[in-house]
Amino acid sequence: MKTQKVIVFLPAYNEEKSIGEVIRSVPRHFHPYVEVRVLVIDDGSTDRTVEVAKEAGADYVYQMPKNSGLGAAVRQGLQQCLHLGADIGVMIDADNEYPAEQIPELLAPIFKGEADYTMGSRFLGEIRGMKWHRRMGNYCFTFLQSLLLRTWIYDGQSGMRAFSRQAMEHADIIHDYNYAQVLTLNLMRKGFRMKEVPIRYKVRTTGQSFIKFGAYMKAVLPAIWREMKRPMQKVAIDRSAHVLPDVDEKVS
């Protein structure tokens, strides 16, 4: 059976205080037919993010020439995963809010042939420390995605996601500021199967979020509009491309 190469990529901007712990927490050996590598997409950091990432065991580091935005970093991460020969790409934030140890659970639906694209859902799992205004913002944007896609989504803003190779090949992120809404709209409109996986989430204890509510609304809502106006064709999806045996036993 063909070994599946999984590349876990971390978009990072000035995350020297947390990125090392995230990288060290990535499970490397959880299935005999899965090979895991870690890629850091450095979005023009001015601190020691790159040095700390290398010291913590990152296999690859891609440095963007300047700070370009989270959407641009995620787009580059998907492209680099394909360039490096990944069968599956996993994205996780570098701020240590998301549980890297749950990556095998995030991958399980893809390995079982049930999904092509998965998202770690904080609202199906456990949330610690999220402020009420962030929670309400998440609810509103997720509800909007649910309406547009006519399917219920619990956590449309998750920073922890996994992609089949076909999903990476066809994913379009049409703006640099952010990726969360337009990426899910893009993939699901093309026919990729999405599944949410409950995760444990805790608000960051180091650094700070660079997302500001006003700027977020101003950038993201027009991008959602543009994405929904684009003509879209369904993709012929190979639903068995990543199926592995005994997934439940290996990830439990």
C-alpha positions in Angstrom: 0.0 0.0 0.0 1.2 3.5 -0.9 2.4 5.6 2.1 0.5 8.8 2.5 2.8 11.9 2.8 1.1 14.4 5.1 2.6 17.9 5.4 1.5 20.0 8.3 1.9 23.6 7.5 1.9 26.6 9.9 1.3 30.1 8.6 3.2 32.3 11.0 3.8 35.9 11.7 5.9 36.9 14.7 5.1 33.7 16.6 8.5 33.0 18.3 6.9 32.4 21.7 4.5 29.7 20.6 5.6 28.1 17.3 8.2 25.8 18.8 5.6 24.1 21.1 3.2 23.6 18.2 5.8 22.0 16.0 7.0 19.7 18.8 3.3 18.7 19.5 2.7 17.5 15.9 2.2 13.7 15.9 4.8 12.1 13.6 4.1 8.4 14.0 0.4 7.4 14.3 -0.1 5.0 11.4 2.4 2.7 9.6 1.4 4.1 6.2 1.5 7.8 7.1 4.7 9.9 6.8 4.4 13.4 8.5 6.5 16.4 7.7 6.2 20.0 9.1 6.3 23.1 6.9 6.4 26.7 8.2 5.2 29.6 6.0 6.8 32.6 7.5 4.8 35.7 6.5 7.6 38.3 6.9 8.2 37.9 10.6 10.5 40.4 12.3 11.2 38.2 15.4 12.9 34.8 15.8 10.0 32.8 14.3 12.1 31.1 11.7 15.0 30.3 14.0 12.7 28.8 16.7 10.8 26.8 14.1 14.1 25.2 12.8 15.3 24.5 16.3 11.9 22.8 17.1 12.2 20.4 14.1 10.5 22.0 11.2 11.4 20.0 8.1 10.8 22.9 5.7 10.6 26.7 6.0 9.3 29.0 3.3 9.9 32.7 3.9 7.7 35.2 2.2 9.6 38.4 1.1 7.2 40.6 3.1 4.1 40.4 5.4 1.3 39.7 2.9 -1.6 38.6 5.0 -3.0 35.3 6.3 -4.9 34.5 3.1 -1.7 34.9 1.1 0.2 32.7 3.6 -2.4 29.9 3.5 -2.4 30.1 -0.3 1.4 29.7 -0.3 1.2 26.9 2.2 -1.1 24.9 -0.1 1.1 25.5 -3.1 4.2 24.5 -1.2 2.5 21.3 0.0 1.8 20.3 -3.6 5.4 21.3 -4.7 6.8 19.1 -1.9 4.7 16.1 -2.9 2.1 16.0 -0.2 -0.8 13.6 -0.5 -2.6 15.5 2.2 -2.0 19.0 3.6 -2.9 20.0 7.2 -3.1 23.6 8.2 -2.8 24.6 11.9 -2.3 28.1 13.4 1.2 28.7 14.9 -0.3 30.4 18.0 -0.9 27.2 20.0 -4.6 27.8 20.3 -5.4 24.6 18.3 -4.5 21.1 19.5 -1.8 19.7 17.2 -2.1 16.3 19.0 -5.6 16.0 17.4 -4.3 16.0 13.9 -4.8 12.2 13.5 -8.5 12.7 14.4 -8.7 15.6 11.8 -7.3 13.2 9.1 -9.4 10.2 10.0 -12.4 11.1 7.8 -10.1 11.5 4.8 -8.3 8.2 5.4 -11.7 6.5 5.7 -12.9 8.0 2.4 -15.7 10.0 4.1 -14.4 13.5 3.3 -11.9 15.5 1.1 -11.7 18.5 3.4 -12.0 18.6 7.1 -12.2 21.4 9.7 -11.5 21.2 13.4 -14.7 22.4 15.1 -14.3 24.3 18.4 -18.1 24.6 18.8 -18.6 20.8 18.5 -15.7 20.3 20.9 -14.4 22.3 23.8 -13.7 26.1 24.0 -11.7 27.7 26.8 -11.3 31.5 27.1 -12.9 32.8 23.9 -14.4 36.3 24.5 -18.1 36.8 23.8 -17.6 39.2 20.9 -15.3 36.8 19.1 -17.8 34.0 19.7 -20.6 36.1 18.3 -18.5 37.0 15.3 -17.8 33.4 14.6 -21.5 32.5 14.9 -22.5 35.2 12.5 -19.9 34.4 9.8 -20.5 30.7 10.1 -24.3 31.2 9.8 -23.7 33.2 6.7 -21.7 30.4 5.2 -24.4 27.9 6.1 -27.0 30.0 4.3 -24.9 30.4 1.2 -24.0 26.6 1.0 -27.4 25.4 2.2 -25.7 23.0 4.7 -25.2 23.4 8.4 -21.7 24.4 9.5 -20.7 24.7 13.2 -17.3 26.5 13.0 -16.6 28.2 9.7 -13.6 30.2 11.0 -11.5 27.3 12.3 -7.7 27.6 12.0 -7.2 23.9 11.8 -8.0 22.1 8.5 -7.0 19.2 6.4 -7.1 18.8 2.6 -6.9 16.0 0.1 -4.4 16.5 -2.7 -7.3 17.2 -5.1 -8.7 19.8 -2.7 -5.3 21.5 -2.5 -5.0 21.5 -6.3 -8.4 23.1 -6.8 -8.5 25.5 -3.7 -8.7 29.2 -4.6 -8.2 31.9 -2.1 -9.2 35.1 -3.8 -7.9 37.7 -1.3 -4.8 38.1 0.9 -6.3 39.3 4.1 -8.0 36.1 5.2 -9.0 32.7 3.9 -11.6 31.1 6.2 -14.9 31.8 4.5 -13.9 31.9 0.8 -11.9 28.7 1.0 -14.8 26.6 2.3 -17.3 28.3 -0.1 -14.9 27.6 -3.0 -14.2 23.9 -2.2 -17.8 22.9 -1.3 -19.2 24.6 -4.4 -16.8 22.5 -6.4 -18.2 19.4 -4.9 -15.6 18.5 -2.2 -17.0 16.8 0.8 -16.4 18.6 4.0 -16.6 17.2 7.5 -16.1 18.8 10.9 -14.2 17.1 13.7 -14.6 18.2 17.3 -11.5 19.7 18.8 -10.3 21.2 22.1 -9.5 24.9 21.8 -7.9 27.3 24.2 -7.3 31.0 23.6 -3.6 32.0 23.1 -1.5 32.8 26.2 1.4 34.4 24.2 1.5 37.1 21.5 -1.6 38.8 20.1 -4.1 38.4 17.4 -3.6 40.7 14.4 -7.2 40.4 13.3 -9.2 43.5 14.0 -13.0 43.3 13.8 -13.6 46.4 11.6 -10.9 45.6 9.2 -12.1 42.0 9.1 -15.6 42.9 8.2 -14.4 45.4 5.6 -12.2 42.9 3.9 -14.1 39.6 4.3 -17.7 40.5 3.3 -16.7 41.8 -0.2 -14.6 38.7 -0.7 -17.5 36.5 0.2 -19.6 38.4 -2.4 -17.0 38.0 -5.1 -16.5 34.3 -4.4 -20.3 33.7 -4.7 -20.5 35.6 -7.9 -17.8 33.5 -9.6 -19.0 30.7 -11.9 -18.0 27.3 -10.5 -17.7 23.8 -12.0 -17.9 20.6 -10.1 -14.7 18.6 -9.9 -14.5 14.8 -10.6 -13.2 13.6 -7.2 -11.3 10.4 -6.6 -13.1 9.4 -3.3 -10.7 6.5 -2.5 -7.4 8.3 -3.1 -6.3 8.4 0.5 -8.1 5.4 2.1 -6.1 3.6 4.7 -6.9 0.4 6.7 -7.6 0.3 10.4 -7.8 4.1 10.8 -10.0 4.0 13.9 -7.6 1.7 15.8 -4.5 3.8 14.8 -5.8 7.2 15.7 -7.6 6.3 19.0 
